[in-house]
């Protein structure tokens, strides 16, 4: 199953329709989105302070929703990264001498 990237315009449309009182299934059908996606965007909007019946949607509010939708998972670098970090000076010296990266490895 492939995932399609939803644009900021679509997020804004979901929020505008929801704020005007449209139902989630109707929004999903109108914008050709999955109901779960619409539900997730609305939940992010509610977590940033948006509500049904709000008069205006600013760019700052949309930006806050986009930030709320981004995953906050940071993973640590692996062992290979640590090895490269410990050899950083030598790698830099060899690359400055125009040694191919495959040879540096």
C-alpha positions, -999 to 999 in steps of 0.1 A, spaced: 0 0 0 15 34 -10 10 65 10 3 98 -7 17 130 8 -11 154 17 -4 190 9 -7 220 32 -36 232 11 -55 199 18 -48 202 55 -61 238 54 -92 227 35 -99 199 60 -97 224 89 -118 250 71 -146 225 63 -145 211 98 -146 246 114 -176 254 93 -194 224 107 -190 197 80 -189 161 92 -157 140 89 -171 115 64 -184 144 42 -150 161 43 -132 128 34 -155 122 5 -153 158 -8 -114 159 -6 -109 122 -16 -91 115 17 -95 86 41 -117 93 71 -89 83 95 -67 110 79 -94 136 83 -98 125 119 -61 128 126 -59 164 111 -89 174 132 -74 160 163 -42 179 156 -63 211 151 -81 206 183 -48 201 202 -36 235 189 -68 252 200 -90 252 169 -127 246 173 -159 241 153 -174 275 146 -141 295 147 -143 324 123 -108 325 108 -79 302 102 -45 319 101 -13 307 85 2 304 120 -26 281 131 -21 259 100 16 258 107 10 248 143 -12 219 130 14 208 106 40 208 134 16 188 156 12 162 128 50 156 124 63 126 143 87 135 171 107 103 171 144 109 172 165 78 169 201 75 179 229 70 154 241 35 150 275 19 155 287 29 119 281 65 127 302 63 159 330 47 139 329 74 113 329 101 141 360 86 157 378 86 123 365 120 112 399 138 111 415 109 90 385 108 66 387 145 61 425 144 55 421 116 29 392 133 11 412 166 9 439 146 -8 413 135 -33 413 99 -23 381 82 -35 355 76 -9 354 39 -18 392 38 -10 387 57 23 362 30 33 
